[in-house]
Amino acid sequence: MDLGNLLSAGRSNAGGGMDQETELTLKIRMDRKKYAWSLYRNGIAEPIKYSVPIFSTEAAATAAGLQVLARINLRKK
């Protein structure tokens, strides 16, 4: 499940203090009847943060992933 349209663009500091726009995408995956979330930066194949598959529903994994994304966006402001 790709929730990229629900997520806002954030700012990150990279390359000697230069600001650049990076959009984060939350993806939910199922692994052995449990769900997990992963956060990706656009254009980068590896996740920047992820959970282990411990959530029993897709909605629970999505809610947890959105909470982490909100904390990341608060730190960037």
Secondary structure, 3 states (H helix, E strand, C coil): CECHHHCCEEEEEECCCEEEEEEEEEEEEEECCEEEEEEEECCCCCCCEECCCCECCHHHHHHHHHHHHHHHHHHHC
